[in-house]
Amino acid sequence: MNFRFSRNVAVFPPYLHFANVHNRRRLFSWYVKHFRTTSQARASLSGGGGSSSNSQDNAFLVPGATVATLLMLGVLHARRLYDDKKVEEAREKGIEFEFRPDVKATFLRILPLRSISRAWGFLMSVDIPVWLRPHVYRAWARAFHSNLEEAALPLEEYASLRDFFVRTLKEGCRPINPNPYSLVSPVDGTILRFGKLNGAGAMIDQVKGFSYSVSSLLGASPLLSMLAEKNSEDDSSTIEQESTQREQSKKSWWRVSLASPKVRETISECPMKGLYYCVIYLKPGDYHRIHSPVDWNVLVRRHFSGRLFPVNERATRTIRNLYVENERVVLEGLWQQGFMAIVAVGATNIGSIELFIEPELRTNRSRKKLILSEPPEEHLYEPKGVGVMLKKGDEVAAFNMGSTVVLVFQAPTSKSPKNNDASEFEFSIRRGDKIRVGEALGVWHA
C-alpha cells in the first residue's frame, strides 16, 4: 500500500536530525516560525479588507496558548469519560462511593493551585484568531457536550475561551417555572445532594462517610444564628451549640443589625420553617451563569479566600472539607419563606467568580500567604435593610470554569413527622438528575 502526502504541506524539515541538542533547537524554531507564518497568512485572508496592522496583531496571539488549550481539552475529555463511566457503572449496581482519601488528594495540597489557576486564566483570556474560533469552540462542545445552538452570538464573536465559557444564551432557552410556589434551579448542572437540615448546626453530606457543617460553609451568619435561636425553643439540647455560634457572629450581627434594623423584625414575623439544602455540580460543558432561584433580597456578601481544589465527583470523595476549604462567595438574604443563601464554590483552573450585582469583586487574587483561618471579607448591600432586590430568574453571577453551587434555604415544613401537611416543601428532584436553570427544585402549597 502506497501512502500519499500533499506536496503543499511540509511534514518534516529537511534538516531533521535528533543526534544533538543543537538540531533539536533548530527543529523547534522551525515549527514555531512555520506556525506563525501560516497563522498570519490565514488571518489576513479571514480579515477581508482589514488593515495590515490587524494582521500583524493576529500574528502575535501566542499560538502556544491555543496549542496548550487544545491539549488541555483532550486531557479533560479523556478524564471525564473515564470518571463518568465509573460513576454510571456504580449507579447501575446501586453502589454509593464512600469517602476515601488517596495519594492524589495529598499531592494536590502541596501544589500552588491558585497560581496555576491564574496562569490558566491568562491562557483562557488570550484572543484566538477569528478563523480558528469556530474550530476550537466546536471541539470544546464535542468534548463536553455543549449545545452551541443556544449561544446568543455567532462563534466568531467570542474572542477567547473565557468569553465563550461565560456566554449568554438566546432568549427563551431557559424558561423560568411560572409557579409562584416553586423554587427553581439557579444553574445548569447535576444534582449531587439535597435534603432537610435539623437546625443551623446540622451537617451536610459531602459524600457517604464525610460531612461538613452549614455554619462552616456559610461562615458567621447572623441570619442563620437568629434561626438557630428560634429553633432552640423546640430543642433545648442545642442551646450550648447555638450560643457558641451567636458569640462567633456577634461582631458581624451588630454590623447587620445597625445597618439593617428591618432584618430582625422580618425574621421574628416569619412562621416556623424548615431548613433545606441542595448541592449542584456544574461540568465544564454546562451553561455557567448563576440565576436567582426565587424573588429575594440579598443583604450581605461574604468572600472566603481559600484553596482551589477541583470539585468533580472524584474530588468530593477524596478531599476533606472540599467546599469549606475552597474559595467561595456566599450571598445571604431573605425571601418570602425566610432565610436564603447561595454559595458559589470556586475550583481549579481560573477560579474566578464574577458577581453581576457587585462587578468590582475580584476572586483568586495574588497573595503572599494564604491563611485559611482568617475571617472572610464581608460587604453589606445598600439600601439599608433592603439590600439588592432580585426577581426569580435574574442573573446573579458567573463561573469561569466548572464548579459547584450550594443552596441553603428555609421553606414550609411540618413540625410533626407524622403530619403530611400539604403546605410542606417537597423536592421534585432525585440525586444524579440533570437540571437546567428555571426548572423546579421543589414546590409547596399556600
Buried (B, 14 or more C-beta within 10 A) or exposed (E): EEEEEEEEEEEEBEEEEEEEEEBEEBBEEBEEEEBBEEBBEBBBEBBEEBEEEEBEBBBEBEBEBBEBBBEBBEEBBEEBEEEEEEBEEEEEEEEEBEBEEEEEBEEBEEEEBBEBBBBBBEBBBBBBBBBBBBBBBEBBBEBBEBEBEBBEEEBBEBBBBBBBBBBBBEEEBBEBBEEEBBBBBBBBBBBBBBEBBEBBBBBBBBBEEBEBBBBEBBBBBBBBBBBBBBBBEEEEEBEEBBBEBBEBBEEBBEBBBEBBEBBBEBBEEBEBBBBBBBBBBBBBBBBBBBBBBBBBBBBBBBBBBBBBBBBBBBBBBBBEBBBBBBBBBBBBBBBEBBBBBBBBBBBBBBBBBBBEBBEEBEBBEEEEEEEEEEEBEBBBBEEBBBBBBBEBBBBBBBBBBBBBBBBBBBBBBBEEEEEEEEEBBEBBBEEEBEBBBBBBBBBBEE
